[in-house]
Amino acid sequence: MSEEKPQSRHTPNLQGILRFCTEITTHENDTGSTFSSMSEEQKQWLKDALESVGANDPVKKMIEYLKIILKSSDSGDLKNDVEQKEVALEELACFCEDIDLANDFYKIGGFDIFPLLLNGSDESLKWKAAELLAVLIQNNPFCQEKVLDGGIILEILLQKLKNENECTDVKVKCLYAASCLARECERGRKELIKLNGLNAIINLMHSDVEKLQIKSLFLINSLCIESNEIRGFILLWNSCLTVSQTLLKFFESDLLNSLNIMDDLTQLIQSETSTTVHGFAVKALINLILDNELMREKLKSAKYDLKASLEKRLNGLKEDKDYQEEVDELKLLLKIFD
């Protein structure tokens, strides 16, 4: 019987090795042959495959990328050093989409890079680090707990959100990471309150960057749905009226003079009105006042006429089927004035 040659496998991996060994074992059982009867070509393929798998071990790869990130920039080519670190962060994010590798990343000391990079001077490394952090902790209780155990990372994220000099990309990714830590994570929500993080997120509703407005409103809305504690805490700050001002800002520019928000008025005149911001602001306001009679009454008696603004918005949308969800929410919100 002629010797069988191993099938071509361009990228040997553990699954391919297992399949190959299974084929050999089956052949041994059928013929009574042993490993020594394997051809030299088969033996060499198995040896090369095992070495290849070892060299491509994802944990080893992650360790190598960590070394690149932690390496001091002493080459004199700062731009090249930053680019190498950017690539390393991108590759780590790809690896860590696998929850097991994300957990391994913590075990090899990977979380140590976050304070270093987030507090660094390079903006691209800051936002890529925040993005990697979000990948690690999103829907991952193990990594969420480890971040919270460390104590410092969430605090740094919130500092970035509060810093007016921080670039938009950094703020967007830091908000993303904070969101991944707080949503569907009770301990994360408690830490957010403890560090006055809700205030930082609420303030982003007044950002001149639409993406930050939308993401902050989405997070507030989600947290209010998930947690009565969060909703109560926001109401305690009278944030209900803050959201109302945001609604007014995008519904009725001529009402802004009575609120003395001249900067916002100028920006509104110079920029397009965002329907997406409208929708999230309505959702957030509904969730804030839904079960709170006191805040509903306060909203009705506010010095600015929110009802007129809501009605104007409703009249502008009610014939458009694409905005049926917002139409329904506007109608629900207007019921408090009945």
C-alpha positions in Angstrom: 0.0 0.0 0.0 1.5 3.3 -1.0 2.2 5.9 1.7 -0.3 8.7 1.9 1.0 12.3 1.7 -0.4 14.9 4.1 -2.9 17.2 2.5 -1.7 20.7 1.8 -2.4 23.1 4.7 -1.1 26.5 4.1 -1.7 27.8 7.6 -1.3 24.9 10.1 -3.3 25.4 13.3 -4.4 23.3 16.2 -7.5 22.2 14.4 -5.5 21.1 11.4 -3.0 19.2 13.5 -5.8 17.4 15.3 -7.3 16.4 12.0 -4.0 15.2 10.8 -3.4 13.1 13.9 -6.9 11.7 13.8 -6.3 10.6 10.2 -3.0 8.9 11.3 -4.6 7.2 14.3 -7.4 5.9 12.1 -4.8 4.5 9.7 -2.9 2.9 12.6 -6.1 1.2 13.9 -6.8 -0.1 10.4 -3.3 -1.4 9.6 -1.7 -1.9 13.0 1.2 0.4 12.0 2.9 2.8 14.4 4.2 6.4 14.3 7.5 5.1 13.1 5.8 4.0 9.9 5.0 7.6 9.0 6.7 9.0 6.0 9.5 11.5 6.5 7.3 14.0 4.7 4.5 13.4 7.2 6.8 13.7 10.2 8.3 16.9 8.9 4.9 18.4 8.3 3.8 17.6 11.8 7.0 19.1 13.3 6.7 22.3 11.2 3.0 22.6 12.1 3.7 22.3 15.8 6.4 24.9 15.6 4.2 27.2 13.6 1.4 26.9 16.1 3.8 27.8 18.9 5.1 30.8 17.0 1.6 32.0 16.3 0.3 31.5 19.8 -2.0 34.6 20.3 -0.9 35.1 23.9 2.7 35.3 22.8 1.7 37.7 20.1 -0.1 39.9 22.6 3.0 39.9 24.8 5.1 41.0 21.8 2.7 43.9 21.1 2.8 44.9 24.7 6.6 45.1 24.5 6.2 47.4 21.5 3.8 49.7 23.4 6.0 49.8 26.5 9.2 50.4 24.6 10.8 53.8 25.2 10.9 56.1 22.2 14.7 56.3 22.0 15.1 55.7 18.3 15.0 59.3 17.4 12.1 58.6 15.0 9.1 59.5 17.2 6.6 59.3 14.3 7.6 55.8 13.5 7.5 54.8 17.2 4.0 56.1 17.5 2.9 54.3 14.3 4.2 51.0 15.6 2.4 51.5 18.9 -0.8 52.4 17.0 -0.6 49.1 15.0 0.1 47.2 18.2 -3.0 48.6 19.8 -5.1 47.8 16.7 -3.8 44.2 16.7 -4.5 43.8 20.4 -8.1 45.0 19.9 -8.6 42.4 17.2 -7.3 39.6 19.5 -9.3 40.8 22.4 -12.6 40.6 20.6 -12.3 37.0 21.8 -13.4 37.0 25.4 -10.9 34.3 26.5 -8.1 36.3 24.9 -9.4 39.4 26.6 -9.1 37.7 29.9 -5.6 36.5 29.0 -4.7 40.0 28.2 -5.3 41.0 31.8 -3.4 38.0 33.1 -0.3 38.9 31.2 -0.3 42.4 32.7 -1.9 44.2 29.8 -4.1 46.5 31.8 -0.9 48.3 33.0 -0.7 50.2 29.7 -4.0 52.1 30.2 -2.9 54.7 32.8 0.3 55.2 30.8 -1.3 55.7 27.4 -4.4 57.6 28.6 -2.3 60.1 30.5 0.2 60.4 27.7 0.6 63.3 25.2 -0.2 61.5 21.9 -3.9 61.8 21.0 -4.0 58.9 18.7 -2.5 56.5 21.3 -5.0 57.9 23.9 -8.1 57.2 21.8 -6.8 53.8 20.5 -6.1 52.8 24.1 -9.6 53.8 25.1 -11.0 51.8 22.2 -9.0 48.7 23.2 -10.3 49.1 26.8 -13.9 49.2 25.5 -13.3 46.1 23.5 -11.9 44.3 26.6 -14.7 45.2 29.0 -17.8 45.2 26.8 -20.1 42.4 28.1 -17.1 40.9 29.9 -17.7 40.7 33.7 -14.2 39.4 34.4 -12.5 42.4 32.8 -15.0 44.9 34.1 -14.3 43.7 37.7 -10.5 44.0 37.1 -10.8 47.5 35.9 -12.9 48.5 38.9 -10.6 46.7 41.2 -7.7 48.8 39.9 -9.7 52.0 40.7 -7.8 54.4 38.6 -8.9 53.7 35.0 -12.5 54.9 35.3 -11.3 58.0 37.1 -8.9 58.8 34.2 -11.7 58.2 31.6 -13.9 60.7 33.4 -11.1 63.2 33.7 -10.7 63.1 29.9 -14.5 63.7 29.5 -14.3 66.8 31.8 -11.2 68.2 30.1 -12.2 71.0 27.7 -8.8 70.8 25.9 -9.1 67.1 25.1 -9.7 66.3 21.5 -13.0 64.9 20.2 -11.7 61.5 19.3 -10.3 60.9 22.8 -13.6 62.0 24.4 -15.7 59.8 22.1 -13.7 56.7 22.9 -13.4 57.4 26.6 -17.2 57.8 26.7 -17.5 54.5 24.8 -15.3 52.8 27.4 -17.1 54.4 30.3 -20.4 53.2 28.8 -19.1 49.7 28.4 -18.2 49.7 32.1 -21.4 51.2 33.4 -24.1 49.6 31.3 -25.4 46.3 32.6 -22.8 46.4 35.4 -24.2 47.4 38.8 -20.8 47.9 40.3 -19.7 50.1 37.4 -22.8 52.2 37.8 -22.1 52.7 41.5 -18.5 53.7 40.8 -19.8 56.2 38.1 -22.0 57.8 40.8 -19.2 57.8 43.4 -16.8 59.5 41.0 -19.4 62.1 39.9 -19.3 60.6 36.5 -22.9 61.3 35.7 -22.3 65.0 35.9 -19.5 64.7 33.3 -21.7 62.7 31.0 -24.7 65.1 31.4 -22.4 68.1 30.6 -21.6 66.4 27.2 -25.1 67.0 26.1 -24.1 70.7 25.7 -21.1 69.8 23.6 -20.8 71.4 20.2 -19.9 68.0 18.9 -23.0 66.1 17.7 -21.5 62.7 18.2 -20.8 63.4 21.9 -24.3 64.8 22.4 -25.9 61.7 20.9 -23.7 59.2 22.8 -24.1 61.0 26.1 -27.9 61.1 25.7 -28.0 57.4 24.6 -26.0 56.5 27.7 -28.2 58.5 30.1 -31.3 57.0 28.5 -29.9 53.5 28.9 -28.8 54.0 32.5 -32.2 55.4 33.4 -33.9 52.3 32.0 -31.5 49.9 33.8 -31.4 51.6 37.2 -33.9 53.4 39.3 -31.0 54.5 41.4 -29.4 56.3 38.5 -32.7 57.9 37.5 -33.2 59.1 41.1 -29.7 60.5 41.3 -30.1 62.4 38.1 -33.4 63.9 39.2 -31.8 64.8 42.5 -29.5 67.1 40.6 -32.4 68.6 38.7 -31.0 67.2 35.5 -34.5 67.0 34.2 -34.4 70.7 33.5 -30.9 70.3 31.9 -32.4 67.8 29.4 -35.3 70.2 28.8 -32.9 73.0 27.9 -31.2 70.7 25.4 -34.6 70.0 23.9 -35.3 73.7 23.6 -31.9 74.3 22.1 -32.7 72.1 19.2 -36.5 72.8 18.9 -36.8 76.5 19.2 -33.8 78.9 18.7 -35.9 81.9 19.5 -36.4 80.7 23.1 -32.7 80.7 23.8 -32.5 84.4 24.6 -34.7 83.9 27.7 -32.2 81.2 28.9 -29.2 83.5 28.2 -27.4 80.8 26.3 -25.8 83.1 23.7 -23.0 80.7 22.9 -25.4 77.9 22.2 -27.6 80.2 20.1 -24.7 81.3 18.0 -23.6 77.7 17.4 -27.2 76.7 16.6 -27.5 79.4 13.9 -24.2 78.2 12.4 -24.9 74.5 12.4 -27.6 72.1 11.2 -30.2 70.9 13.6 -29.8 67.2 14.4 -32.9 65.0 14.3 -30.9 62.2 16.0 -30.2 64.5 19.0 -33.9 65.4 19.1 -34.8 61.7 19.4 -32.4 60.8 22.1 -33.2 64.0 24.1 -36.9 63.1 24.0 -36.1 59.5 25.1 -33.9 60.7 28.0 -36.5 63.2 29.2 -39.3 60.6 29.2 -37.2 58.1 31.2 -36.3 60.8 33.7 -39.8 61.9 34.5 -41.8 58.8 33.8 -42.4 57.8 37.4 -41.8 61.1 39.1 -44.8 63.3 39.7 -42.8 66.0 41.3 -40.5 66.4 38.3 -43.4 66.3 35.9 -45.1 69.2 37.7 -41.8 71.1 37.8 -41.4 70.6 34.1 -44.9 72.0 33.5 -44.2 75.0 35.6 -40.8 75.9 34.1 -40.4 79.5 33.0 -39.9 78.4 29.3 -42.7 76.9 27.3 -41.6 73.4 26.7 -45.1 72.3 25.6 -45.1 74.7 22.6 -41.7 73.4 21.5 -42.8 69.8 21.7 -46.0 70.6 19.8 -44.1 72.4 17.1 -41.7 69.5 16.7 -44.6 67.0 16.6 -46.4 69.0 13.9 -43.2 68.9 11.8 -42.9 65.2 12.0 -46.3 63.6 12.3 -46.7 63.2 8.5 -43.3 61.5 8.1 -43.5 57.8 8.7 -39.7 57.6 9.1 -40.1 59.3 12.5 -43.0 57.4 13.8 -41.1 56.3 17.0 -40.2 59.9 17.9 -43.8 61.0 17.1 -45.1 58.4 19.6 -42.6 59.6 22.2 -43.5 63.3 21.7 -47.2 62.4 22.2 -46.3 60.5 25.3 -44.3 63.5 26.7 -47.1 65.9 25.9 -49.5 63.9 28.0 -47.9 65.4 31.1 -49.4 68.8 30.1 -53.0 67.4 30.0 
